[in-house]
Amino acid sequence: MTSTVTPNGFALDDAGQRVVVDPICRIEGHLRIEVNVDDDNVIRNAVSTGNMWRGLEVILKGRDPRDAWAFTERICGVCTGVHALISCRSVEDALGIDIPRNANSIRNLMMLAQYTQDHLVHFYHLHALDWVDVVSALSADPAATSALQQSISPWPKSSPGYFRDVQNKIKRFVESGQLGPFANAYWGSPAYKLPPEANLMAVTHYLEALDFQKEIVKIHTIFGGRNPHPNWLVGGMPCTLNINDVGSSGGVNMVWLNQVSDIINKSITFIDQVYIPDLTAIASFYKDWGFGGGLSAKNVMSYGEFPAIANNYTNESWMMPNGAILNGDLSTVYDVDPRDPEQIQEFVTHSWYKYEGGDPARGLHPWDGETEPHFELGPNAKGTKTNIEAIDEGGKYSWLKAPRWRGNAMEVGPLARYLVAYARGQEDIVAQVDGLLAALDLPVGALFSTLGRTAARGLECSWTAHKMREVFDDMMANIKAGDIATANMDLWEPATWPGVAQGVGFGEAPRGALGHWINIADTKIANYQCIVPTTWNASPRDPDGNIGAYEAALLGTPMADPAQPLEILRTIHSFDPCLACASHIISPDGQELASVKIR
Amino acid sequence: MPAQETFYEVMRQHGITRRSFVKFCSLTAAGLGLGPGYAGKIAHALETKPRTPVIWLHGLECTCCTESFIRSGNPLAGDVILSMLSLDYDDTLMAAAGHQAEELLQQTVDKYDGQFILACEGNPPLNEDGMYCIQAGRPYVEKLRYMADHCKAIIAWGSCASWGCVQAARPNPTRATPIHKVITDKPVIKVPGCPPIAEVMTGVITYMLAFEQLPPLDRQGRPKMFYGQRLHDKCYRRPHFDAGQFVERFDDEGARKGYCLYKVGCKGPTTYNACSTVEWNGGLSWPVKSGHGCLGCAEDNFWDKGSFYSPVTNFGVMGGAEATADKIGGVLAGAAAVGVAAHAAASVVGRMTRGKSKETSHD
């Protein structure tokens, strides 16, 4: 290759030093990134390799469709429940099942709680250490830290003594010489820009957020019995509402409703008084670091999420809208239809799969998809099959496929959702975005960056926390009006189903667009397929050479020291990778399980 | 577990001089950007008892075990990680990446050979030379075997590590294999569940630290104190089972009154776990309490035992609270189980039998 320009407009040059980062830590699953840097240590080529494959769709064949939510929920324990919900939607779509209004509200509450917890944990525990220097916090003045905190937030845990206690705790930890998860990292790197006081504030909130996140998910525990991996139900929700009668402890009663309400209030307070002020403060020190935009300035997509109207999965109902933007033209937003075989296709030219017969470079819609695992390294790879030193991106190089929308590589996730909602002029989102940009004195273009992705996730976390209040109040009004139904069991029995049915469940996971496509034959799953957010973002190249969002976002980024991959981590983490989600197989329609070749 | 040697003692035994040790401490302090005063403090800490190192590996999994672990209310996950043990490697949480992360594995082996706990989340796939799960360019199973060679004991977190779980459900395309079938020369403590309860996870590990011994295990390798009894026998809905009051379908009158979920598929009668006693997320609720039957997620191969909505038929109803996993397991192995035949469906039994034979053929 050496030097080339991709059809989607990115210049690649693999002449310089190759840097390998494997594993990328602080993510879900196993991911490898390789880059080439030029003489000025600027990234000129980037390669994203999905390092795992589990084969869940193969496993689903022949199962009871009503069980599919439990299998697919285990695709991911970080965005727990998300796949379960989309799975229920796919079965309900195939069988024509309408869910009750309360079930829709409860599902929305659970999904909103998931977003709120997931985004919070991502910011503090998976991403913050890319911006925050833990060791620098040791030299902070607790009084100055207190003053900083009190200047940006009314959060009560802000006294000098409090910060001194936390600082002493960190000191004792460091002095022990056993640095645990903070060992061998990049502390002291010139890429860190925060003053010691901001570092101490952020590290303190790292600890507070770790304690608080477990409260948010109790909404799952109340409605779904536990977290991670709460229970769901095709046709509604398994929990019952019993407000008035004997035995109400067998259902969601006033005690539990009060608890949900309390969790919502506490979540709003924590997000708005801790997360958002921290995000704004940290961003203000990194305003000059505008790298990492990649595909976000060109192509973004959202399927839409949070139906305000039960069983209506269109923009009439979505509280977070559906849409796609191409070539950065915010004046035109296209509708996205996951059913349309012309819109969504997957390619395997650079993936460790092969298509049987026909053109091996063709794209297939999930309802017609086929896959056979086919692990082979490209001719220019370095090392051996079981000891890869360098990937050859000219050949097959990832366990992820390359999904495309109308042939385009798309970025998905919080920034994509916010750009779609902003472009559609949704007032609450526009107000949030304009407010943050004004506070930081930045133009709209600043959103197309690593920091823009991180900021959109924070804004969305606040949006979902507040949205829980709205959904909860609406549900209470519905209960007050006498409706306590939580499940529609009319079509529960397989005897009531048609011989053949096909459906799609789609929506937005915290990390982006998520779709499950199901074919049912003789009451069993004949085919089940998922395209998940990280498959879009971490996608390898397609047959035309278009690069995906991870690879695009890394280009042009200068590294302070190529031996320390801090800048790579910063940008890759801004997508919140989830590789267990991304690594999948699609099996051909009607193909027998045995045809999956196992060597 | 014998008392741990200090890092300093281990270094001296490896022929490292006091002078080199002090230099190491200075370099560690300098590497962290700390002043020279910190070198003495680090030296002091290393000369006294260290926190037990834990290496937490991830194979094929979904990270629900880690997510569950950080939900622990007592003790708080932050306190466990920062004060009770030393989490020296965990790719989900650690700040370092790439070769800086992988170096820590060898450092732990060098410093704490035979002393560290290996916590395994997920399992290794064995097909395709192990390359269905690649870490640092190599098969995960290699890393697992190497670290297992040098550890003191293994905790198999969750049903993936304990039994295989969802990716090992038939036809198990990657040949995902539980830890005890790959590592056979080290104690393996199974903490099954998909995921396990947070406080059970922190309970098991703090038990090992506090009492300096492995927890007593049942015949299947699970800590007896948490996996010794059936959910069914401590279920708060059990009186409804005994009275014949069942939920006939979801959201019916019986469901709203908290009747027994047996007929809509609850696997509590065949599941050994602490959900009905410890409960979830700070003791707030658990699946049965919130209206859905137990999936049986702590049991071996629970994915291949028929639909989650088909009633179980092969359990002893008379076991009662005295029926431990070992006793019931023995009965089931030796003779036909006393079933609740009235609710049995022939198709369920057929499906279960088919599942079993498939499982064996892929084992």
Contacts between the chains, C-beta under 8 A, distances in Angstrom:
chain1	res1	chain2	res2	distance
A	20	B	98	6.9
A	20	B	137	7.8
A	21	B	97	5.7
A	21	B	98	4.0
A	22	B	98	6.1
A	22	B	134	7.9
A	22	B	135	7.1
A	22	B	136	5.0
A	22	B	137	6.1
A	23	B	91	5.1
A	23	B	97	6.5
A	23	B	98	7.0
A	23	B	101	6.2
A	23	B	102	7.7
A	23	B	135	5.6
A	23	B	136	6.3
A	24	B	97	5.6
A	24	B	98	7.6
A	25	B	91	4.4
A	25	B	92	7.3
A	25	B	93	7.8
A	25	B	94	5.1
A	25	B	95	7.7
A	25	B	96	6.6
A	25	B	97	4.4
A	25	B	101	5.3
A	26	B	91	7.8
A	26	B	92	6.9
A	26	B	93	6.7
A	26	B	94	7.0
A	26	B	95	7.4
A	26	B	97	7.5
A	27	B	92	7.6
A	28	B	62	7.7
A	28	B	63	4.9
A	28	B	92	7.2
A	29	B	58	7.8
A	29	B	63	7.3
A	30	B	58	7.4
A	30	B	91	8.0
A	30	B	133	6.5
A	30	B	134	6.4
A	30	B	135	5.8
A	30	B	140	7.8
A	32	B	134	7.2
A	32	B	137	7.4
A	49	B	134	7.9
A	51	B	133	7.0
A	51	B	134	4.1
A	51	B	135	6.7
A	52	B	60	6.2
A	52	B	132	6.6
A	52	B	133	4.9
A	52	B	134	7.0
A	53	B	132	4.8
A	53	B	133	7.9
A	53	B	174	6.6
A	54	B	60	5.4
A	54	B	132	7.5
A	54	B	166	7.7
A	54	B	167	4.2
A	54	B	174	6.4
A	54	B	176	7.4
A	55	B	167	6.6
A	55	B	173	3.8
A	55	B	174	5.7
A	56	B	166	6.6
A	56	B	167	6.9
A	58	B	171	6.7
A	58	B	173	5.1
A	59	B	166	6.9
A	59	B	167	7.3
A	59	B	169	4.8
A	59	B	170	7.0
A	59	B	171	7.1
A	59	B	172	7.7
A	59	B	173	7.3
A	59	B	303	7.7
A	63	B	307	8.0
A	64	B	307	4.3
A	64	B	308	8.0
A	64	B	309	7.3
A	66	B	307	6.9
A	66	B	308	7.7
A	66	B	309	6.0
A	67	B	307	5.5
A	67	B	308	5.2
A	67	B	309	7.5
A	70	B	295	6.0
A	70	B	308	6.0
A	71	B	166	6.1
A	71	B	169	7.5
A	71	B	303	7.1
A	74	B	62	5.3
A	74	B	64	7.3
A	74	B	165	7.1
A	74	B	166	4.2
A	74	B	194	6.5
A	75	B	62	6.3
A	76	B	62	5.1
A	76	B	63	7.2
A	76	B	64	8.0
A	77	B	61	7.6
A	77	B	62	4.1
A	77	B	63	4.7
A	77	B	64	2.4
A	77	B	65	7.1
A	77	B	66	7.5
A	77	B	67	5.0
A	77	B	68	7.7
A	77	B	195	6.4
A	78	B	62	7.6
A	78	B	63	5.1
A	78	B	64	7.8
A	78	B	67	5.9
A	80	B	64	6.3
A	80	B	67	6.6
A	121	B	70	7.8
A	125	B	93	6.6
A	129	B	95	4.6
A	134	B	95	7.4
A	135	B	32	5.2
A	135	B	33	5.4
A	135	B	34	6.9
A	136	B	33	7.6
A	138	B	34	7.3
A	169	B	82	7.5
A	173	B	82	5.6
A	173	B	83	7.9
A	174	B	32	6.8
A	174	B	34	7.3
A	174	B	38	7.4
A	175	B	38	6.6
A	175	B	41	4.1
A	175	B	42	6.2
A	175	B	44	7.9
A	175	B	45	5.9
A	176	B	42	7.7
A	176	B	45	4.4
A	176	B	50	7.7
A	176	B	51	7.1
A	177	B	7	7.3
A	177	B	25	7.3
A	177	B	28	6.4
A	177	B	42	4.1
A	177	B	43	7.9
A	177	B	45	4.8
A	177	B	46	4.9
A	178	B	45	7.4
A	178	B	50	5.9
A	178	B	51	5.6
A	178	B	53	7.5
A	178	B	86	4.1
A	178	B	88	7.4
A	179	B	32	7.8
A	180	B	81	6.4
A	180	B	82	7.1
A	180	B	86	4.9
A	180	B	87	4.4
A	180	B	88	6.1
A	181	B	81	6.9
A	181	B	87	5.3
A	181	B	90	6.1
A	181	B	93	4.8
A	181	B	94	4.4
A	181	B	95	6.2
A	182	B	94	7.7
A	182	B	95	5.2
A	183	B	88	6.7
A	183	B	94	7.5
A	183	B	95	7.8
A	183	B	96	6.8
A	183	B	104	5.8
A	184	B	96	4.5
A	184	B	100	4.6
A	184	B	101	7.1
A	184	B	103	6.1
A	184	B	104	5.5
A	184	B	107	8.0
A	185	B	94	7.7
A	185	B	95	3.6
A	185	B	96	4.5
A	185	B	100	7.0
A	186	B	95	7.4
A	186	B	96	7.5
A	186	B	100	7.8
A	187	B	32	5.9
A	187	B	33	5.8
A	188	B	32	7.5
A	188	B	33	3.8
A	207	B	78	5.5
A	210	B	70	6.5
A	210	B	76	7.6
A	210	B	77	6.3
A	210	B	78	4.7
A	211	B	76	5.9
A	211	B	78	6.4
A	213	B	70	7.2
A	214	B	70	6.9
A	214	B	71	4.4
A	214	B	72	7.6
A	214	B	73	6.7
A	214	B	77	8.0
A	214	B	198	7.8
A	214	B	281	6.9
A	214	B	282	7.6
A	217	B	71	6.8
A	217	B	281	6.6
A	218	B	281	5.3
A	218	B	282	7.4
A	218	B	284	5.7
A	220	B	281	7.9
A	221	B	280	5.5
A	221	B	281	4.2
A	221	B	284	4.7
A	221	B	285	5.0
A	221	B	290	7.3
A	222	B	284	6.9
A	222	B	285	6.1
A	222	B	290	6.7
A	223	B	290	6.5
A	224	B	287	7.8
A	224	B	290	6.1
A	224	B	292	7.5
A	225	B	280	7.0
A	225	B	285	5.8
A	225	B	286	5.7
A	225	B	287	3.5
A	225	B	288	7.2
A	225	B	289	6.5
A	225	B	290	3.6
A	225	B	291	7.3
A	225	B	292	5.8
A	226	B	197	8.0
A	226	B	275	7.7
A	226	B	280	3.8
A	226	B	281	6.5
A	226	B	285	7.1
A	226	B	286	6.0
A	226	B	287	5.9
A	226	B	290	7.8
A	227	B	71	6.8
A	227	B	280	7.1
A	227	B	281	5.9
A	228	B	64	4.3
A	228	B	67	4.6
A	228	B	68	5.5
A	228	B	71	7.7
A	228	B	195	5.5
A	229	B	64	5.7
A	229	B	194	6.3
A	229	B	195	6.5
A	229	B	297	7.8
A	230	B	290	7.9
A	231	B	287	5.4
A	231	B	290	6.9
A	231	B	291	7.9
A	231	B	292	3.7
A	231	B	295	7.7
A	233	B	250	6.0
A	233	B	292	6.9
A	235	B	250	7.3
A	236	B	250	7.2
A	236	B	251	6.7
A	238	B	250	5.9
A	238	B	290	7.0
A	238	B	291	4.5
A	238	B	292	3.6
A	239	B	290	5.1
A	239	B	291	4.4
A	239	B	292	7.7
A	240	B	251	5.6
A	240	B	255	4.8
A	240	B	256	4.5
A	240	B	291	5.5
A	241	B	256	7.5
A	242	B	256	4.3
A	242	B	257	7.3
A	245	B	256	6.8
A	245	B	257	7.2
A	246	B	257	6.6
A	247	B	256	6.9
A	247	B	257	3.3
A	247	B	258	4.9
A	247	B	259	8.0
A	248	B	256	7.8
A	249	B	258	6.1
A	250	B	237	7.5
A	250	B	255	7.2
A	250	B	256	6.5
A	250	B	257	5.3
A	250	B	258	1.8
A	250	B	259	7.1
A	250	B	291	7.5
A	251	B	255	7.4
A	251	B	256	5.0
A	251	B	257	7.9
A	251	B	258	7.0
A	251	B	291	7.0
A	252	B	290	8.0
A	259	B	284	8.0
A	373	B	128	7.2
A	373	B	132	7.9
A	373	B	173	7.7
A	375	B	128	5.4
A	375	B	131	5.6
A	383	B	137	6.4
A	385	B	129	6.4
A	385	B	131	6.9
A	386	B	129	5.3
A	386	B	130	6.9
A	386	B	131	6.5
A	386	B	138	6.0
A	386	B	139	5.6
A	386	B	142	7.7
A	387	B	137	5.9
A	387	B	138	5.5
A	388	B	134	7.2
A	388	B	137	3.7
A	388	B	138	7.5
A	389	B	137	6.3
A	399	B	132	7.6
A	484	B	256	7.8
A	485	B	251	6.4
A	486	B	250	7.9
A	486	B	251	5.2
A	487	B	250	4.5
A	487	B	251	3.9
A	489	B	249	4.9
A	489	B	250	5.8
A	489	B	251	6.6
A	489	B	252	7.9
A	492	B	249	6.5
A	492	B	250	7.6
A	564	B	100	7.7
A	565	B	97	6.0
A	565	B	98	5.7
A	569	B	97	5.7
A	580	B	60	8.0
A	580	B	61	6.8
A	580	B	62	4.8
A	580	B	63	6.5
A	585	B	173	7.4
A	593	B	170	7.9
A	593	B	171	4.9
A	594	B	171	7.4
A	596	B	171	7.0
A	596	B	173	5.2
A	598	B	127	5.1
A	598	B	128	7.9
A	598	B	173	6.3
A	598	B	175	7.0
A	599	B	127	6.5
A	599	B	128	6.1
